[in-house]
Amino acid sequence: LSQIFENWPILKHPNAYVLIHEDYTRLKLSAQELTLENWKTFFANIIAVRPPKKEDNNAQALIELIQSDDSTEDSKIVLQLKLLPDLLAPKTRIRTKKIQWKPSIPECKDSIIMSTTLIADITKIQENRRKVAIDLGITLQPFIIAVGSLQDISDFFVAVDNILYKVPSILKAIDLCFKIFQVFDVKYPIESAHIWLLFQRILYTSESSSDNISPTIMETISDIMTFQDRNTLSICYCYHDTCRRSFNSFYSYKKHFFSNHFGFDKTRISHNRNSENDFYSDCTELESLNCPNLKSSDKINQSLELKFPFYELEIFSIEAFQSVVLYPQQILK
């Protein structure tokens, strides 16, 4: 990335981020814009499907600040951004030429956003981030810097190597940072790649064949896609064998369907996500199961409308689940 900026000096201008936005639009990478409404929906869904642990004091402290009437809108989003790694901790173990390393939650947060009360400390933050990257043998990727108290943040910057782009809000900072990754085709920070992939898939509805999505994030995306607000619920019925249980949401029905009838241990996947081989086996066995709620394997294999084969772990998604499961209305006919 630093070489790109050397080859194109115009990008070093403080207002050059406008060119990055224009290139992003020209590349037609995603028509979805990041708005306050989209962010609020995204964060509400994350909290719903991945609630913070009561014993996590750091997460609980952040939530108290988020809920405080004294926090500005921008400050709340900064706090929400800092909370995400507590809800979705990094799982990847990384090997570099210098070290074998598993990023911690604080390291994940720092790779997304750094905070300071003094604008004069920004240069020091950049230097420290660069030193950390060198010590670990990784590349320093773009990140956000917020200036001010946690409840009243006044300035926002996106740091790209030695370059600083000042933007008017935290959402603009997230948006610019994301678009820099896309336009210049650079990898997300190793420490927080799973968080940025979540932004990409949910906030920007963008997919790529090169996406390296972990089972943790696949499951989170699936749960978010199936989550329904309790004010707009529809009833789902399970007709597996003699089961006649009803559920107030497709989300609840899906969890029951997996755990009770397919032996798909939801607890194991949610709380012990290191069992990737077991997760793969659970998915691959689905096509051979004999269940009234499951279409035949022939239909699964032959269906032209199946964009996401259900039994392939790499692209496991709720669309696939819906495509192989008969809806209650179909069963009742």
URNOR-V323425 format. One record per residue. N is the residue number from 1. RES is the residue in three letters. PHI is phi in radians with two decimals (none if undefined). OMEGA is omega in whole degrees, -180 to 180 (* if undefined). Layout:
BEGIN
n->{N,N}
res->{RES,RES}
phi->{PHI,PHI}
omega->{OMEGA,OMEGA}
END
This chain:
BEGIN
n->{1,2,3,4,5,6,7,8,9,10,11,12,13,14,15,16,17,18,19,20,21,22,23,24,25,26,27,28,29,30,31,32,33,34,35,36,37,38,39,40,41,42,43,44,45,46,47,48,49,50,51,52,53,54,55,56,57,58,59,60,61,62,63,64,65,66,67,68,69,70,71,72,73,74,75,76,77,78,79,80,81,82,83,84,85,86,87,88,89,90,91,92,93,94,95,96,97,98,99,100,101,102,103,104,105,106,107,108,109,110,111,112,113,114,115,116,117,118,119,120,121,122,123,124,125,126,127,128,129,130,131,132,133,134,135,136,137,138,139,140,141,142,143,144,145,146,147,148,149,150,151,152,153,154,155,156,157,158,159,160,161,162,163,164,165,166,167,168,169,170,171,172,173,174,175,176,177,178,179,180,181,182,183,184,185,186,187,188,189,190,191,192,193,194,195,196,197,198,199,200,201,202,203,204,205,206,207,208,209,210,211,212,213,214,215,216,217,218,219,220,221,222,223,224,225,226,227,228,229,230,231,232,233,234,235,236,237,238,239,240,241,242,243,244,245,246,247,248,249,250,251,252,253,254,255,256,257,258,259,260,261,262,263,264,265,266,267,268,269,270,271,272,273,274,275,276,277,278,279,280,281,282,283,284,285,286,287,288,289,290,291,292,293,294,295,296,297,298,299,300,301,302,303,304,305,306,307,308,309,310,311,312,313,314,315,316,317,318,319,320,321,322,323,324,325,326,327,328,329,330,331,332,333}
res->{LEU,SER,GLN,ILE,PHE,GLU,ASN,TRP,PRO,ILE,LEU,LYS,HIS,PRO,ASN,ALA,TYR,VAL,LEU,ILE,HIS,GLU,ASP,TYR,THR,ARG,LEU,LYS,LEU,SER,ALA,GLN,GLU,LEU,THR,LEU,GLU,ASN,TRP,LYS,THR,PHE,PHE,ALA,ASN,ILE,ILE,ALA,VAL,ARG,PRO,PRO,LYS,LYS,GLU,ASP,ASN,ASN,ALA,GLN,ALA,LEU,ILE,GLU,LEU,ILE,GLN,SER,ASP,ASP,SER,THR,GLU,ASP,SER,LYS,ILE,VAL,LEU,GLN,LEU,LYS,LEU,LEU,PRO,ASP,LEU,LEU,ALA,PRO,LYS,THR,ARG,ILE,ARG,THR,LYS,LYS,ILE,GLN,TRP,LYS,PRO,SER,ILE,PRO,GLU,CYS,LYS,ASP,SER,ILE,ILE,MET,SER,THR,THR,LEU,ILE,ALA,ASP,ILE,THR,LYS,ILE,GLN,GLU,ASN,ARG,ARG,LYS,VAL,ALA,ILE,ASP,LEU,GLY,ILE,THR,LEU,GLN,PRO,PHE,ILE,ILE,ALA,VAL,GLY,SER,LEU,GLN,ASP,ILE,SER,ASP,PHE,PHE,VAL,ALA,VAL,ASP,ASN,ILE,LEU,TYR,LYS,VAL,PRO,SER,ILE,LEU,LYS,ALA,ILE,ASP,LEU,CYS,PHE,LYS,ILE,PHE,GLN,VAL,PHE,ASP,VAL,LYS,TYR,PRO,ILE,GLU,SER,ALA,HIS,ILE,TRP,LEU,LEU,PHE,GLN,ARG,ILE,LEU,TYR,THR,SER,GLU,SER,SER,SER,ASP,ASN,ILE,SER,PRO,THR,ILE,MET,GLU,THR,ILE,SER,ASP,ILE,MET,THR,PHE,GLN,ASP,ARG,ASN,THR,LEU,SER,ILE,CYS,TYR,CYS,TYR,HIS,ASP,THR,CYS,ARG,ARG,SER,PHE,ASN,SER,PHE,TYR,SER,TYR,LYS,LYS,HIS,PHE,PHE,SER,ASN,HIS,PHE,GLY,PHE,ASP,LYS,THR,ARG,ILE,SER,HIS,ASN,ARG,ASN,SER,GLU,ASN,ASP,PHE,TYR,SER,ASP,CYS,THR,GLU,LEU,GLU,SER,LEU,ASN,CYS,PRO,ASN,LEU,LYS,SER,SER,ASP,LYS,ILE,ASN,GLN,SER,LEU,GLU,LEU,LYS,PHE,PRO,PHE,TYR,GLU,LEU,GLU,ILE,PHE,SER,ILE,GLU,ALA,PHE,GLN,SER,VAL,VAL,LEU,TYR,PRO,GLN,GLN,ILE,LEU,LYS}
phi->{none,-1.10,-1.17,-1.06,-1.23,-1.26,-1.30,-2.19,-1.01,-1.05,-1.21,-1.42,-1.18,-0.98,-1.73,-1.18,-1.07,-1.07,-1.15,-1.15,-1.07,-1.13,-1.13,-1.06,-1.12,-1.13,-1.31,0.94,-1.30,-2.89,-1.54,-1.31,-1.73,-1.46,-2.10,-1.06,-1.09,-1.08,-1.12,-1.06,-1.12,-1.01,-1.19,-1.06,-1.20,-1.06,-1.08,-1.20,-1.67,-2.34,-1.13,-1.19,-1.32,-1.10,-1.47,-1.47,-1.09,-1.13,-1.11,-1.13,-1.14,-1.13,-1.12,-1.05,-1.19,-1.08,-1.44,-1.23,-1.23,-1.41,-1.48,-1.30,-1.05,-1.09,-1.10,-1.08,-1.20,-1.05,-1.12,-1.11,-1.08,-1.24,-1.38,-0.92,-1.12,-1.22,-1.44,-2.29,-1.19,-1.13,-2.00,-1.21,-1.79,-1.98,-2.00,-2.07,-1.13,-1.73,-2.79,-1.81,-2.66,-2.00,-1.00,-1.53,-1.08,-1.03,-1.16,-1.09,-1.08,-1.12,-1.33,-1.70,-2.61,-2.08,-2.10,-2.63,-1.52,-2.09,-1.13,-1.18,-1.51,-1.05,-1.03,-1.12,-1.07,-1.07,-1.12,-1.14,-1.11,-1.14,-1.13,-1.04,-1.09,-1.11,-1.08,-1.53,1.31,-2.10,-1.60,-1.33,-1.78,-0.95,-2.60,-1.78,-2.14,-1.94,-2.02,2.30,-1.29,-1.05,-1.71,-2.65,-1.56,-1.82,-2.36,-2.32,-2.34,-1.94,-1.71,-2.16,0.99,-1.63,-1.57,-2.15,-1.92,-1.56,-2.22,-1.39,-2.68,-1.19,-1.12,-1.14,-1.19,-1.05,-1.09,-1.14,-1.03,-1.06,-1.21,-1.11,-1.01,-1.30,-1.12,-1.64,0.92,-1.90,-1.26,-1.17,-0.98,-0.98,-1.16,-2.28,-1.01,-1.15,-1.22,-1.14,-1.14,-1.12,-1.02,-1.03,-1.30,-1.64,-1.32,-1.92,0.75,-2.11,-2.21,-2.51,-1.13,-1.57,-1.08,-1.85,-1.72,-1.35,-0.96,-1.02,-1.30,-1.03,-1.15,-1.12,-1.06,-1.05,-1.16,-1.14,-1.16,-1.75,-1.21,-2.20,-1.16,-1.14,-1.42,-2.26,-1.44,-2.13,-1.52,-2.03,-2.07,-1.74,-2.04,-1.31,0.85,-1.73,-1.22,-2.32,-1.24,-1.98,-2.39,-1.47,-2.74,-1.12,-1.04,-1.15,-1.08,-1.08,-1.09,-1.08,-1.01,-1.16,-1.30,-1.52,-1.98,-1.97,1.10,-1.56,-1.25,-1.08,-1.13,-1.11,-1.20,-1.34,-2.01,-2.36,-1.45,-1.50,-1.48,-1.17,-1.18,-1.10,-1.05,-1.12,-1.08,-0.99,-1.23,-1.24,-1.34,-1.08,-1.21,-1.77,-1.34,-1.76,-2.55,-1.02,-1.50,-1.93,-1.14,-1.15,-1.11,-1.07,-1.16,-1.10,-1.33,-1.64,-1.11,-1.31,-1.48,-1.32,-1.43,-2.21,-0.95,-1.20,-1.58,-1.72,-0.98,-1.05,-2.19,-1.02,-2.71,-1.21,-1.04,-1.16,-1.02,-1.15,-1.34,-1.84,-1.79,-1.31,-1.26,-0.93,-1.08,-1.22,-1.20,-1.28,-1.19}
omega->{179,179,177,-179,176,-179,-179,-176,-180,-180,179,179,-178,-180,-176,178,176,179,179,177,-179,178,179,179,-178,-180,178,-179,177,179,-178,178,177,-180,178,180,179,-180,-179,178,179,-176,178,179,177,180,-178,-176,177,-177,179,178,-178,-178,178,-175,-180,179,-179,178,178,180,177,178,179,-177,-178,177,-178,-178,177,-180,178,-180,179,-180,176,179,177,178,179,-179,-174,179,174,-180,-178,-176,177,-179,-173,172,-170,174,173,179,-176,-167,167,-163,172,-178,176,177,176,178,177,179,-177,-180,178,-175,174,-179,174,178,-177,179,180,-178,-175,180,179,178,179,180,180,179,180,179,178,-180,179,-179,-179,-179,179,179,176,-179,179,177,-175,173,178,-177,179,176,-177,-179,180,-178,-172,-174,-179,180,168,-178,176,-174,179,-175,176,173,177,-179,-171,-177,180,178,176,179,177,-178,-180,180,179,-177,175,177,-175,-175,-177,176,177,-177,173,176,-179,-175,-173,-178,-179,178,180,176,176,175,-177,-175,-174,-176,-177,-180,-177,179,178,179,-179,180,178,-173,180,176,179,-178,176,-180,179,178,179,-179,178,-177,-178,-179,179,176,-176,177,-177,-176,171,-177,175,180,176,-179,176,-178,-179,-179,178,-179,177,-177,-177,178,176,178,180,180,-179,-180,178,-177,180,-169,-174,-173,-180,-178,-179,-170,-178,-179,-180,-178,-177,-171,177,-170,178,-176,-175,-180,177,180,-180,-179,179,-178,-175,-179,-173,-174,-178,-177,177,-176,179,-178,-175,175,-178,180,177,180,179,-176,-173,-174,180,-177,180,177,-176,177,-171,-172,176,-176,-172,-177,176,-176,-180,177,179,179,-179,-176,-179,-180,178,177,-180,-179,180,-178,-176,-178,*}
END
